Amino acid sequence: MPYQPKDSFESPRFCGVRTFMRLPYVEHLDAGEPIDFAVVGVPFDTGQSYRSGARFGPAHIRDFSVLLRPYHPQQDINVFDYVSGIDYGDLPVVPGYIEETYRRMVEGLTPLLDRSIVPIVLGGDHSITLGELRAVAKRYGPVGLIHFDSHSDTWDSYFGQKYNHGTPFRRAAEEGLLAPERVIQVGMRGPLYGPQDLDDARQLGFAVYTTDDLLAMGIPEMIRLIRERVGSGPTFLSFDIDFLDPVYAPGTGTPEVAGVTVAQAQQLVRGLAGLNIVAYDLVEVLPAYDSGQITAAAAANVVYEFIALLALQKRGGHRDG
């Protein structure tokens, strides 16, 4: 029997230990059952520059995710008819020590990637994506990147430090983890320190589109540009929850006004069906500022869209949502 969520008609959603979507908690990968994806927590927020507390993000997202159901009506698919998934728990981060945490992330994610299990990482601040990309590049070489965010995260340093949540994609480019011609960043907005904040990303070879660009061209055109940019090669999808307007995601470290809605974000992710996405993350959920689990609801549902993409890939085909 493939790994799938508990039946909520047999066991109420408020029962049991919190795992993502009530998936089985599995620490050992050689139990014999097939595994297509693993939800992995990385509760690390040492890289944050303003509000701290994203270390509690994975638990917060899991807590809301018990409300998710297996049938995706927009894509017309029962996702667990096609994929087997687990909650792999949290990787053992080292609070205050970012480079040691990166080492542990590579060590913890490599067994999944070596078995072609797709990691879906719950953050944690955006600095963790560098550790993920190091692990992914060991398996696939330089990868494409689809990056939804209100910040480009390509500064050279912040407070004089090279490793934090404002620098991961510059470091990834410098380390050869990304194929720059296959990188696209979507959603940048808000006041900047200067024009170089976005120009730096373009000089790295990335395609950069602001929220204003997205709203002006429309979602179907943006989906077309994303698909054209990343092509058919192995691709990483990174979703910072502050891509959303803070009305929909108040629980985050550095919110920026005038973002997209949850519905628009869902449409964007659904439009990526069929791409060769080999790893995902969703980062920067900060429970202390999340009134009524608004941010957790958005985050859990975006991760559900990731899982649906994997199911569609297994089934072969999709419907536009």
C-alpha positions as CSV (number, residue, x, y, z in Angstrom):
1,M,0.0,0.0,0.0
2,P,1.6,3.3,-1.0
3,Y,2.0,5.9,1.7
4,Q,-1.0,8.2,1.9
5,P,-2.9,10.4,4.5
6,K,-5.0,8.8,7.2
7,D,-8.7,8.5,6.3
8,S,-10.4,11.4,8.1
9,F,-13.7,9.5,8.0
10,E,-12.1,6.9,10.3
11,S,-9.8,9.2,12.4
12,P,-10.8,12.8,13.1
13,R,-8.4,15.4,11.9
14,F,-7.7,16.6,15.4
15,C,-6.3,13.2,16.4
16,G,-2.7,12.0,16.2
17,V,0.7,13.6,15.9
18,R,0.9,16.5,13.4
19,T,2.4,15.6,10.1
20,F,1.8,17.3,6.8
21,M,-1.6,16.3,5.6
22,R,-1.6,13.4,8.1
23,L,0.9,11.5,6.0
24,P,2.8,8.7,7.8
25,Y,5.9,9.9,9.7
26,V,8.7,7.8,8.2
27,E,12.4,8.2,9.2
28,H,13.8,5.1,7.5
29,L,13.6,5.0,3.7
30,D,14.2,1.3,3.2
31,A,10.9,0.1,4.7
32,G,9.9,-1.4,1.3
33,E,7.0,0.9,0.3
34,P,7.5,3.2,-2.7
35,I,8.0,6.8,-1.9
36,D,7.6,9.6,-4.5
37,F,8.0,12.6,-2.2
38,A,8.9,13.5,1.3
39,V,7.9,16.6,3.2
40,V,10.9,17.8,5.2
41,G,11.0,20.5,7.9
42,V,14.1,22.8,8.2
43,P,13.3,24.8,11.3
44,F,16.1,27.3,11.0
45,D,15.8,31.1,11.1
46,T,19.3,32.3,12.0
47,G,19.5,33.9,8.5
48,Q,16.6,36.3,9.1
49,S,17.2,40.0,9.2
50,Y,14.1,41.5,10.8
51,R,11.4,39.4,12.4
52,S,12.6,36.1,13.8
53,G,10.6,33.0,14.5
54,A,10.4,31.1,11.1
55,R,12.0,28.2,12.9
56,F,8.4,27.4,14.1
57,G,7.1,27.6,10.5
58,P,7.2,23.8,9.7
59,A,5.1,22.9,12.7
60,H,2.7,25.7,12.0
61,I,2.2,24.6,8.4
62,R,1.7,21.0,9.4
63,D,-0.8,22.0,12.0
64,F,-3.1,23.6,9.4
65,S,-2.5,21.0,6.7
66,V,-4.7,18.4,8.4
67,L,-7.6,20.2,6.7
68,L,-6.4,19.3,3.2
69,R,-8.2,16.5,1.2
70,P,-6.8,14.2,-1.4
71,Y,-9.0,15.1,-4.4
72,H,-7.9,18.2,-6.4
73,P,-11.0,19.5,-8.2
74,Q,-9.3,22.0,-10.5
75,Q,-6.8,19.5,-11.7
76,D,-9.4,16.6,-11.6
77,I,-7.1,14.3,-9.8
78,N,-7.0,12.3,-6.6
79,V,-3.4,12.9,-5.9
80,F,-2.7,9.8,-3.8
81,D,-3.9,7.5,-6.6
82,Y,-0.6,8.4,-8.3
83,V,1.9,9.4,-5.6
84,S,3.1,7.9,-2.4
85,G,4.3,10.4,0.2
86,I,5.7,10.7,3.7
87,D,6.5,13.3,6.3
88,Y,10.3,12.8,6.9
89,G,10.2,15.0,10.0
90,D,12.7,17.8,10.6
91,L,16.4,17.9,9.8
92,P,18.7,18.5,12.8
93,V,19.6,22.1,12.3
94,V,22.1,24.0,14.5
95,P,20.7,27.3,15.8
96,G,23.1,30.1,15.3
97,Y,25.4,28.2,13.0
98,I,24.4,28.5,9.4
99,E,27.2,26.7,7.6
100,E,27.0,23.7,9.9
101,T,23.3,23.7,9.3
102,Y,24.0,23.6,5.5
103,R,26.3,20.6,6.0
104,R,23.6,18.8,7.9
105,M,21.0,19.7,5.3
106,V,23.1,18.2,2.5
107,E,23.7,15.1,4.6
108,G,19.9,14.8,5.4
109,L,18.5,15.4,1.9
110,T,21.0,13.3,-0.1
111,P,19.4,10.0,0.8
112,L,16.1,11.2,-0.5
113,L,17.6,12.6,-3.7
114,D,19.7,9.5,-4.3
115,R,16.5,7.5,-4.3
116,S,14.8,10.0,-6.7
117,I,12.4,11.0,-3.8
118,V,11.3,14.6,-4.4
119,P,11.9,16.7,-1.3
120,I,9.3,19.3,-0.4
121,V,11.0,21.5,2.3
122,L,9.1,23.6,4.8
123,G,11.1,26.5,6.2
124,G,12.6,28.2,8.0
125,D,14.0,31.4,6.5
126,H,15.1,31.6,2.9
127,S,18.8,31.1,3.7
128,I,18.0,27.4,3.9
129,T,17.5,27.2,0.1
130,L,21.3,27.3,-0.4
131,G,21.7,24.1,1.6
132,E,18.9,22.5,-0.5
133,L,20.5,23.6,-3.8
134,R,23.8,22.1,-2.7
135,A,22.2,18.8,-2.2
136,V,20.1,19.0,-5.4
137,A,23.1,19.9,-7.5
138,K,25.0,16.9,-6.2
139,R,22.3,14.7,-7.7
140,Y,21.4,16.7,-10.9
141,G,24.1,19.2,-11.5
142,P,23.3,22.9,-12.1
143,V,19.5,23.2,-12.1
144,G,16.9,25.7,-13.3
145,L,15.1,27.8,-10.7
146,I,11.5,29.1,-10.5
147,H,11.5,31.6,-7.6
148,F,8.4,33.3,-6.3
149,D,9.2,36.0,-3.8
150,S,9.0,39.8,-3.1
151,H,12.8,39.9,-2.8
152,S,15.4,38.8,-5.2
153,D,17.7,37.5,-2.4
154,T,20.8,38.2,-4.5
155,W,22.7,40.7,-2.3
156,D,26.4,40.0,-2.0
157,S,26.2,40.4,1.8
158,Y,24.0,41.7,4.6
159,F,25.5,43.2,7.8
160,G,28.8,42.2,6.2
161,Q,27.8,38.5,6.2
162,K,27.8,36.3,3.1
163,Y,25.2,33.8,4.3
164,N,21.7,34.9,5.3
165,H,18.2,35.1,3.8
166,G,19.1,37.9,1.5
167,T,22.0,36.2,-0.3
168,P,21.2,32.5,-1.1
169,F,20.7,32.8,-4.8
170,R,23.9,34.9,-5.4
171,R,25.9,32.2,-3.4
172,A,24.1,29.5,-5.4
173,A,25.1,31.1,-8.7
174,E,28.7,31.6,-7.5
175,E,28.9,28.0,-6.5
176,G,27.6,26.8,-9.9
177,L,24.5,25.2,-8.4
178,L,22.2,27.1,-10.9
179,A,22.0,27.3,-14.6
180,P,21.5,31.1,-14.8
181,E,19.9,30.9,-18.3
182,R,17.2,28.8,-16.7
183,V,16.5,30.9,-13.7
184,I,13.4,33.1,-13.4
185,Q,12.4,35.3,-10.4
186,V,8.8,36.5,-10.1
187,G,7.1,38.9,-7.7
188,M,9.8,41.4,-6.7
189,R,8.3,44.6,-5.2
190,G,8.6,47.2,-2.5
191,P,11.2,49.9,-1.7
192,L,14.8,49.1,-2.5
193,Y,18.2,50.5,-1.4
194,G,18.8,51.3,-5.1
195,P,18.4,50.0,-8.7
196,Q,21.2,47.6,-8.2
197,D,19.1,45.4,-5.9
198,L,17.4,44.0,-9.0
199,D,20.1,44.7,-11.5
200,D,22.5,42.4,-9.5
201,A,20.2,39.5,-10.2
202,R,20.0,40.3,-13.9
203,Q,23.8,40.6,-14.1
204,L,23.9,37.0,-12.7
205,G,21.9,36.0,-15.8
206,F,18.6,35.7,-14.1
207,A,15.3,36.7,-15.6
208,V,13.5,39.1,-13.1
209,Y,9.9,40.1,-13.2
210,T,8.3,42.4,-10.6
211,T,4.7,42.0,-9.3
212,D,3.8,45.0,-11.5
213,D,5.2,43.1,-14.5
214,L,3.1,40.1,-13.5
215,L,-0.1,42.0,-13.1
216,A,0.4,43.9,-16.3
217,M,1.0,40.9,-18.5
218,G,-1.4,38.5,-16.7
219,I,-0.9,35.0,-15.3
220,P,-1.2,33.0,-18.6
221,E,1.6,35.0,-20.1
222,M,3.8,34.7,-17.0
223,I,3.2,30.9,-17.0
224,R,4.3,30.9,-20.7
225,L,7.5,32.8,-19.9
226,I,8.3,30.5,-16.9
227,R,7.8,27.4,-19.0
228,E,9.9,28.8,-21.8
229,R,12.7,29.9,-19.5
230,V,13.2,26.7,-17.5
231,G,12.5,24.3,-20.4
232,S,12.6,20.5,-19.8
233,G,15.7,20.3,-17.5
234,P,15.7,19.6,-13.8
235,T,14.3,22.6,-11.9
236,F,14.0,23.8,-8.3
237,L,10.9,25.6,-7.2
238,S,11.3,28.0,-4.3
239,F,8.2,29.8,-2.9
240,D,8.7,32.6,-0.3
241,I,5.3,33.1,1.4
242,D,5.9,36.9,1.2
243,F,5.3,36.6,-2.5
244,L,1.7,36.9,-1.3
245,D,0.2,40.2,-0.2
246,P,0.4,40.5,3.6
247,V,-3.4,40.5,3.7
248,Y,-3.1,36.8,2.8
249,A,0.2,36.1,4.6
250,P,0.8,38.4,7.5
251,G,2.9,35.8,9.3
252,T,6.3,36.4,7.6
253,G,9.5,38.1,8.4
254,T,9.8,40.9,5.9
255,P,6.3,41.6,4.5
256,E,5.8,43.8,1.4
257,V,2.5,45.4,0.4
258,A,0.8,45.1,-3.0
259,G,1.4,41.4,-3.6
260,V,-0.7,38.8,-5.3
261,T,-3.6,36.9,-3.9
262,V,-3.6,33.2,-2.9
263,A,-5.8,32.4,-5.8
264,Q,-3.4,34.0,-8.2
265,A,-0.5,32.1,-6.7
266,Q,-2.4,28.9,-7.0
267,Q,-3.0,29.6,-10.7
268,L,0.7,30.2,-11.2
269,V,1.7,27.0,-9.6
270,R,-0.9,24.9,-11.4
271,G,0.4,26.3,-14.7
272,L,3.7,24.6,-14.1
273,A,2.3,21.0,-14.5
274,G,4.6,18.9,-16.7
275,L,7.8,20.7,-15.9
276,N,10.7,18.6,-14.5
277,I,10.6,20.0,-10.9
278,V,13.0,17.9,-8.8
279,A,12.7,19.7,-5.5
280,Y,10.5,22.3,-3.8
281,D,10.5,24.6,-0.8
282,L,8.2,27.0,0.9
283,V,9.8,29.4,3.3
284,E,9.5,32.4,5.7
285,V,6.3,31.4,7.5
286,L,6.4,33.1,10.9
287,P,3.6,31.9,13.3
288,A,4.0,34.7,15.9
289,Y,2.5,37.2,13.4
290,D,-0.1,34.9,11.9
291,S,-3.5,35.8,13.2
292,G,-6.1,33.0,12.7
293,Q,-3.6,30.8,10.8
294,I,-4.1,32.8,7.7
295,T,-0.5,32.4,6.6
296,A,-0.5,28.7,7.5
297,A,-3.6,28.1,5.4
298,A,-2.0,29.8,2.4
299,A,1.3,27.9,2.9
300,A,-0.3,24.5,3.3
301,N,-2.4,24.9,0.2
302,V,0.6,26.0,-1.9
303,V,2.4,22.9,-0.7
304,Y,-0.7,20.9,-1.7
305,E,-0.4,22.4,-5.2
306,F,3.2,21.1,-5.3
307,I,2.0,17.6,-4.5
308,A,-0.6,17.8,-7.1
309,L,2.0,18.7,-9.7
310,L,3.9,15.5,-8.8
311,A,0.7,13.5,-9.1
312,L,0.0,15.0,-12.5
313,Q,3.5,14.2,-13.7
314,K,3.0,10.6,-12.6
315,R,-0.4,10.4,-14.3
316,G,0.8,12.2,-17.4
317,G,-1.3,15.2,-18.3
318,H,-3.2,18.0,-16.5
319,R,-6.0,20.4,-16.7
320,D,-5.4,24.1,-16.3
321,G,-6.7,25.4,-13.0
